[in-house]
Amino acid sequence: QALLIAKSRAILVVLSRGTMESVPQLSAIVEAASALDEGGVAAIPVCTPSFSFPSPRYYITTLPKVVGSTSEIMAPKVQSFFRIIAVSLSIAASDQVIQAQAESALARIPQAVDIASVQR
């Protein structure tokens, strides 16, 4: 997963109910934040109406239950990821609204590719 993300121009992470209790989704969030820190990949959070952003208490109580001892390593990356303004995706909205929101997410994907960073 990390190698795929590192070779991507962007990663869109769709946030929905259960995201913050899902080990694979949390791993994708951590990898996206790490790639963003390294400057090679755009991380784009896409927020559905069912998603609730984590409170400070989440990092103390829930995250350790979900990922165990790795929570101390993961917490700063997850917090870093949520500093990025999310794109809303109102899945029950009209086609025009969904189209506009999808275009907003796609507009964040960098168009130019740095060949040297892709070949790492």
Summary of the structure (lengths in Angstrom):
residues: 120
radius of gyration: 15.0
end to end distance: 15.0
largest distance: 44.4
contacts: 314
relative contact order: 0.19
helix: 55%
strand: 12%
